Amino acid sequence: MGQKKPRDLVDYARWISGGLCLAAGIAKAFPQVEDVAATLELMAAANAANLLGPLSAFIVAHVALVTTLVGLALGLTGLAFLTNRYLVVACLIQLVLFSCFVTFLFSAIPAILLVDAPFFAVTLLVLWRALAAPRAHSHPSLIKE
């Protein structure tokens, strides 16, 4: 019989992060829970005078599309974290998402850095583990007696 790997801090962090990302992805569909349009308006106003101004204006002009894409990306990557599947792809998508959130929203909402930093850190840990080469002693069929 296969031996189950003991769970550790990275597994628990992945589950918590996955659950929160799934919830955040679902919340994007409900303006009563999270008013994405209002947040993007703040972002566009704060970025109007900097290099991100034109792209911020484009994002605000296409708020429904952006909300749908971000909601799907957060929800699906959260689901991947919860099910422990497609982790490398999910991590790469999350790293791009969180980087964009911080880049675009920081001037309007500086606290975004504090909110997204733990998610970014967990994503890096999960990616590191997913890409790590399996150790010979961790797989029962490779143990020599």
C-alpha positions as CSV (number, residue, x, y, z in Angstrom):
1,M,0.0,0.0,0.0
2,G,1.1,3.5,-0.7
3,Q,2.3,5.6,2.2
4,K,0.8,9.0,2.6
5,K,3.1,12.0,2.9
6,P,2.7,13.8,6.2
7,R,1.1,17.2,5.9
8,D,3.1,20.2,6.8
9,L,2.9,24.0,7.0
10,V,3.0,24.4,3.2
11,D,0.0,22.1,2.8
12,Y,-2.0,24.0,5.3
13,A,-1.0,27.4,3.9
14,R,-1.9,26.1,0.4
15,W,-5.4,25.1,1.6
16,I,-6.0,28.4,3.4
17,S,-4.8,30.4,0.4
18,G,-6.7,28.3,-2.0
19,G,-9.9,28.7,-0.1
20,L,-9.5,32.4,0.2
21,C,-8.7,32.8,-3.5
22,L,-11.7,30.6,-4.4
23,A,-13.9,32.8,-2.2
24,A,-12.4,36.0,-3.7
25,G,-13.0,34.7,-7.2
26,I,-16.6,34.0,-6.4
27,A,-17.0,37.4,-4.6
28,K,-16.0,39.2,-7.8
29,A,-19.5,38.2,-9.2
30,F,-21.3,40.0,-6.3
31,P,-20.9,43.8,-6.2
32,Q,-22.6,43.7,-2.8
33,V,-19.6,41.8,-1.4
34,E,-16.8,43.4,-3.4
35,D,-17.4,46.5,-5.6
36,V,-14.7,45.9,-8.2
37,A,-15.8,48.8,-10.4
38,A,-15.4,51.3,-7.5
39,T,-11.9,49.9,-6.7
40,L,-10.9,50.2,-10.3
41,E,-12.2,53.8,-10.5
42,L,-10.0,54.6,-7.5
43,M,-7.1,52.9,-9.2
44,A,-7.6,54.9,-12.4
45,A,-7.8,58.2,-10.6
46,A,-4.6,57.4,-8.6
47,N,-2.7,56.3,-11.7
48,A,-4.0,59.0,-14.0
49,A,-0.7,61.1,-13.8
50,N,1.7,58.2,-14.0
51,L,2.9,55.6,-16.5
52,L,0.1,53.3,-15.6
53,G,-2.6,55.9,-16.5
54,P,-3.5,54.7,-20.0
55,L,-3.7,51.0,-19.0
56,S,-5.7,51.9,-15.9
57,A,-8.2,53.8,-18.0
58,F,-8.4,50.8,-20.4
59,I,-9.1,48.5,-17.4
60,V,-11.8,50.8,-16.1
61,A,-13.4,51.0,-19.6
62,H,-13.6,47.2,-19.7
63,V,-14.5,46.5,-16.0
64,A,-16.9,43.6,-16.8
65,L,-14.3,41.7,-18.8
66,V,-11.5,42.4,-16.2
67,T,-13.8,41.4,-13.3
68,T,-14.8,38.1,-15.1
69,L,-11.2,37.2,-16.0
70,V,-9.8,38.0,-12.5
71,G,-12.7,36.2,-10.8
72,L,-12.2,33.1,-13.0
73,A,-8.4,33.2,-12.5
74,L,-8.7,33.6,-8.7
75,G,-11.4,31.0,-8.4
76,L,-9.8,28.4,-10.6
77,T,-6.3,28.8,-9.1
78,G,-7.8,28.6,-5.6
79,L,-9.5,25.4,-6.7
80,A,-6.2,24.1,-8.0
81,F,-4.6,24.8,-4.6
82,L,-7.4,23.0,-2.8
83,T,-7.3,19.9,-5.0
84,N,-3.5,19.9,-5.3
85,R,-3.7,19.8,-9.1
86,Y,-2.1,21.9,-11.8
87,L,-0.1,23.7,-9.2
88,V,2.7,25.0,-11.4
89,V,0.2,26.7,-13.8
90,A,-1.9,27.9,-10.9
91,C,1.1,29.4,-9.1
92,L,2.3,31.2,-12.2
93,I,-1.1,32.7,-12.8
94,Q,-1.3,33.7,-9.2
95,L,2.1,35.3,-9.2
96,V,1.1,37.4,-12.3
97,L,-2.3,38.3,-10.6
98,F,-0.8,39.4,-7.3
99,S,2.0,41.3,-9.1
100,C,-0.6,43.2,-11.2
101,F,-2.8,43.9,-8.2
102,V,0.1,45.5,-6.3
103,T,1.4,47.3,-9.3
104,F,-1.9,48.9,-10.3
105,L,-3.6,49.3,-6.9
106,F,-0.7,50.4,-4.7
107,S,-1.0,54.1,-5.5
108,A,-4.7,54.0,-4.6
109,I,-4.7,51.4,-1.8
110,P,-1.2,51.0,-0.3
111,A,-2.5,48.3,2.0
112,I,-2.8,46.0,-1.0
113,L,0.9,45.2,-0.4
114,L,0.2,43.9,3.1
115,V,-2.9,41.9,1.9
116,D,-1.2,40.3,-1.1
117,A,2.3,39.7,0.4
118,P,1.2,36.5,2.3
119,F,-0.6,35.1,-0.7
120,F,2.5,35.8,-2.9
121,A,4.7,34.1,-0.3
122,V,2.5,31.0,-0.1
123,T,2.4,30.9,-3.9
124,L,6.2,30.9,-4.0
125,L,6.4,28.1,-1.5
126,V,3.9,26.0,-3.3
127,L,5.7,26.6,-6.6
128,W,9.0,25.8,-5.0
129,R,7.6,22.5,-3.7
130,A,5.9,21.6,-7.0
131,L,9.1,22.1,-8.9
132,A,11.4,20.4,-6.4
133,A,12.7,17.1,-7.6
134,P,11.2,14.2,-5.7
135,R,13.7,12.7,-3.1
136,A,14.6,9.1,-3.4
137,H,13.8,8.4,0.3
138,S,10.3,9.9,0.1
139,H,8.9,7.3,-2.3
140,P,8.3,3.9,-0.8
141,S,9.1,2.0,-4.0
142,L,12.6,3.5,-4.1
143,I,13.5,2.5,-0.5
144,K,16.0,-0.3,-0.5
145,E,15.9,-2.8,2.3
